[in-house]
Amino acid sequence: MAGAKNSPHQEAFRKKGVEVLLLTDRVDEWVLSFLKD
């Protein structure tokens, strides 16, 4: 998780104050498929 948080790809989002959801577990994608807007 620390590697994902410190990724240089996150810098643009940090500068804009945008929160990023990090999906690091295999089950995350499955759980998201059940969420609706």
Biopython code that builds the backbone (N, CA, C, O; Angstrom):
import numpy as np
from Bio.PDB.StructureBuilder import StructureBuilder

atoms = [
    (1, "MET", "N", (0.819, -1.181, 0.000)),
    (1, "MET", "CA", (0.000, 0.000, 0.000)),
    (1, "MET", "C", (0.869, 1.253, 0.000)),
    (1, "MET", "O", (0.533, 2.235, -0.662)),
    (2, "ALA", "N", (1.959, 1.234, 0.720)),
    (2, "ALA", "CA", (2.825, 2.410, 0.781)),
    (2, "ALA", "C", (3.366, 2.750, -0.603)),
    (2, "ALA", "O", (3.494, 3.922, -0.959)),
    (3, "GLY", "N", (3.681, 1.718, -1.378)),
    (3, "GLY", "CA", (4.172, 1.953, -2.732)),
    (3, "GLY", "C", (3.147, 2.648, -3.598)),
    (3, "GLY", "O", (3.488, 3.531, -4.384)),
    (4, "ALA", "N", (1.897, 2.258, -3.460)),
    (4, "ALA", "CA", (0.822, 2.883, -4.237)),
    (4, "ALA", "C", (0.602, 4.320, -3.790)),
    (4, "ALA", "O", (0.393, 5.201, -4.624)),
    (5, "LYS", "N", (0.646, 4.565, -2.485)),
    (5, "LYS", "CA", (0.446, 5.923, -1.966)),
    (5, "LYS", "C", (1.555, 6.863, -2.420)),
    (5, "LYS", "O", (1.306, 8.044, -2.665)),
    (6, "ASN", "N", (2.762, 6.354, -2.533)),
    (6, "ASN", "CA", (3.911, 7.187, -2.882)),
    (6, "ASN", "C", (4.224, 7.181, -4.366)),
    (6, "ASN", "O", (5.251, 7.718, -4.780)),
    (7, "SER", "N", (3.371, 6.594, -5.163)),
    (7, "SER", "CA", (3.592, 6.522, -6.602)),
    (7, "SER", "C", (3.631, 7.918, -7.212)),
    (7, "SER", "O", (2.825, 8.775, -6.849)),
    (8, "PRO", "N", (4.554, 8.154, -8.129)),
    (8, "PRO", "CA", (4.605, 9.464, -8.794)),
    (8, "PRO", "C", (3.344, 9.751, -9.603)),
    (8, "PRO", "O", (3.059, 10.910, -9.906)),
    (9, "HIS", "N", (2.595, 8.730, -9.953)),
    (9, "HIS", "CA", (1.351, 8.928, -10.701)),
    (9, "HIS", "C", (0.299, 9.633, -9.846)),
    (9, "HIS", "O", (-0.626, 10.246, -10.378)),
    (10, "GLN", "N", (0.440, 9.547, -8.536)),
    (10, "GLN", "CA", (-0.513, 10.170, -7.621)),
    (10, "GLN", "C", (-0.288, 11.674, -7.472)),
    (10, "GLN", "O", (-1.172, 12.387, -6.996)),
    (11, "GLU", "N", (0.861, 12.151, -7.866)),
    (11, "GLU", "CA", (1.228, 13.552, -7.638)),
    (11, "GLU", "C", (0.227, 14.532, -8.244)),
    (11, "GLU", "O", (-0.121, 15.521, -7.598)),
    (12, "ALA", "N", (-0.237, 14.290, -9.447)),
    (12, "ALA", "CA", (-1.195, 15.195, -10.093)),
    (12, "ALA", "C", (-2.483, 15.283, -9.282)),
    (12, "ALA", "O", (-3.071, 16.358, -9.166)),
    (13, "PHE", "N", (-2.917, 14.175, -8.727)),
    (13, "PHE", "CA", (-4.131, 14.174, -7.916)),
    (13, "PHE", "C", (-3.907, 14.906, -6.598)),
    (13, "PHE", "O", (-4.777, 15.647, -6.139)),
    (14, "ARG", "N", (-2.738, 14.697, -5.988)),
    (14, "ARG", "CA", (-2.422, 15.380, -4.731)),
    (14, "ARG", "C", (-2.413, 16.887, -4.917)),
    (14, "ARG", "O", (-2.937, 17.625, -4.083)),
    (15, "LYS", "N", (-1.817, 17.342, -6.010)),
    (15, "LYS", "CA", (-1.736, 18.782, -6.277)),
    (15, "LYS", "C", (-3.112, 19.411, -6.414)),
    (15, "LYS", "O", (-3.308, 20.570, -6.048)),
    (16, "LYS", "N", (-4.069, 18.648, -6.942)),
    (16, "LYS", "CA", (-5.430, 19.157, -7.140)),
    (16, "LYS", "C", (-6.326, 18.894, -5.935)),
    (16, "LYS", "O", (-7.484, 19.311, -5.923)),
    (17, "GLY", "N", (-5.803, 18.207, -4.925)),
    (17, "GLY", "CA", (-6.591, 17.908, -3.738)),
    (17, "GLY", "C", (-7.636, 16.827, -3.957)),
    (17, "GLY", "O", (-8.635, 16.766, -3.241)),
    (18, "VAL", "N", (-7.402, 15.973, -4.952)),
    (18, "VAL", "CA", (-8.342, 14.901, -5.277)),
    (18, "VAL", "C", (-7.966, 13.648, -4.492)),
    (18, "VAL", "O", (-6.819, 13.202, -4.530)),
    (19, "GLU", "N", (-8.937, 13.088, -3.783)),
    (19, "GLU", "CA", (-8.699, 11.837, -3.071)),
    (19, "GLU", "C", (-8.750, 10.677, -4.052)),
    (19, "GLU", "O", (-9.575, 10.662, -4.966)),
    (20, "VAL", "N", (-7.870, 9.713, -3.860)),
    (20, "VAL", "CA", (-7.784, 8.558, -4.749)),
    (20, "VAL", "C", (-8.065, 7.295, -3.947)),
    (20, "VAL", "O", (-7.504, 7.085, -2.872)),
    (21, "LEU", "N", (-8.931, 6.472, -4.482)),
    (21, "LEU", "CA", (-9.246, 5.195, -3.857)),
    (21, "LEU", "C", (-8.242, 4.165, -4.363)),
    (21, "LEU", "O", (-8.185, 3.882, -5.559)),
    (22, "LEU", "N", (-7.455, 3.611, -3.457)),
    (22, "LEU", "CA", (-6.446, 2.621, -3.827)),
    (22, "LEU", "C", (-7.018, 1.224, -3.624)),
    (22, "LEU", "O", (-7.392, 0.849, -2.513)),
    (23, "LEU", "N", (-7.079, 0.476, -4.688)),
    (23, "LEU", "CA", (-7.615, -0.886, -4.638)),
    (23, "LEU", "C", (-6.443, -1.860, -4.695)),
    (23, "LEU", "O", (-5.906, -2.149, -5.764)),
    (24, "THR", "N", (-6.062, -2.355, -3.530)),
    (24, "THR", "CA", (-4.867, -3.198, -3.456)),
    (24, "THR", "C", (-5.173, -4.672, -3.195)),
    (24, "THR", "O", (-4.293, -5.523, -3.323)),
    (25, "ASP", "N", (-6.409, -4.969, -2.831)),
    (25, "ASP", "CA", (-6.787, -6.358, -2.565)),
    (25, "ASP", "C", (-7.578, -6.916, -3.741)),
    (25, "ASP", "O", (-8.289, -6.179, -4.423)),
    (26, "ARG", "N", (-7.456, -8.193, -3.970)),
    (26, "ARG", "CA", (-8.159, -8.817, -5.100)),
    (26, "ARG", "C", (-9.669, -8.688, -4.968)),
    (26, "ARG", "O", (-10.378, -8.616, -5.971)),
    (27, "VAL", "N", (-10.158, -8.658, -3.750)),
    (27, "VAL", "CA", (-11.603, -8.598, -3.528)),
    (27, "VAL", "C", (-12.164, -7.199, -3.815)),
    (27, "VAL", "O", (-13.371, -7.060, -4.017)),
    (28, "ASP", "N", (-11.342, -6.188, -3.838)),
    (28, "ASP", "CA", (-11.805, -4.811, -4.037)),
    (28, "ASP", "C", (-12.602, -4.640, -5.325)),
    (28, "ASP", "O", (-13.671, -4.030, -5.312)),
    (29, "GLU", "N", (-12.107, -5.159, -6.412)),
    (29, "GLU", "CA", (-12.800, -5.024, -7.691)),
    (29, "GLU", "C", (-14.161, -5.713, -7.641)),
    (29, "GLU", "O", (-15.142, -5.207, -8.187)),
    (30, "TRP", "N", (-14.212, -6.855, -6.992)),
    (30, "TRP", "CA", (-15.473, -7.585, -6.862)),
    (30, "TRP", "C", (-16.478, -6.784, -6.036)),
    (30, "TRP", "O", (-17.647, -6.678, -6.408)),
    (31, "VAL", "N", (-16.028, -6.225, -4.922)),
    (31, "VAL", "CA", (-16.912, -5.436, -4.063)),
    (31, "VAL", "C", (-17.427, -4.213, -4.812)),
    (31, "VAL", "O", (-18.610, -3.884, -4.715)),
    (32, "LEU", "N", (-16.569, -3.544, -5.545)),
    (32, "LEU", "CA", (-16.988, -2.354, -6.292)),
    (32, "LEU", "C", (-18.044, -2.676, -7.337)),
    (32, "LEU", "O", (-18.869, -1.824, -7.665)),
    (33, "SER", "N", (-18.029, -3.878, -7.855)),
    (33, "SER", "CA", (-19.019, -4.236, -8.867)),
    (33, "SER", "C", (-20.438, -4.245, -8.292)),
    (33, "SER", "O", (-21.410, -4.207, -9.046)),
    (34, "PHE", "N", (-20.562, -4.296, -6.970)),
    (34, "PHE", "CA", (-21.870, -4.291, -6.322)),
    (34, "PHE", "C", (-22.318, -2.902, -5.880)),
    (34, "PHE", "O", (-23.461, -2.723, -5.461)),
    (35, "LEU", "N", (-21.432, -1.927, -5.971)),
    (35, "LEU", "CA", (-21.784, -0.567, -5.559)),
    (35, "LEU", "C", (-22.464, 0.166, -6.698)),
    (35, "LEU", "O", (-22.087, 0.018, -7.861)),
    (36, "LYS", "N", (-23.447, 0.940, -6.363)),
    (36, "LYS", "CA", (-24.167, 1.751, -7.349)),
    (36, "LYS", "C", (-23.878, 3.217, -7.072)),
    (36, "LYS", "O", (-23.407, 3.569, -5.991)),
    (37, "ASP", "N", (-24.158, 4.066, -8.045)),
    (37, "ASP", "CA", (-23.964, 5.518, -7.865)),
    (37, "ASP", "C", (-24.841, 6.056, -6.765)),
    (37, "ASP", "O", (-24.808, 7.252, -6.478)),
]
sb = StructureBuilder()
sb.init_structure("model")
sb.init_model(0)
sb.init_chain("A")
sb.init_seg("    ")
for serial, (resi, resn, name, xyz) in enumerate(atoms, 1):
    if name == "N":
        sb.init_residue(resn, " ", resi, " ")
    sb.init_atom(name, np.array(xyz, "f"), 0.0, 1.0, " ", f" {name:<3s}", serial, name[0])
structure = sb.get_structure()
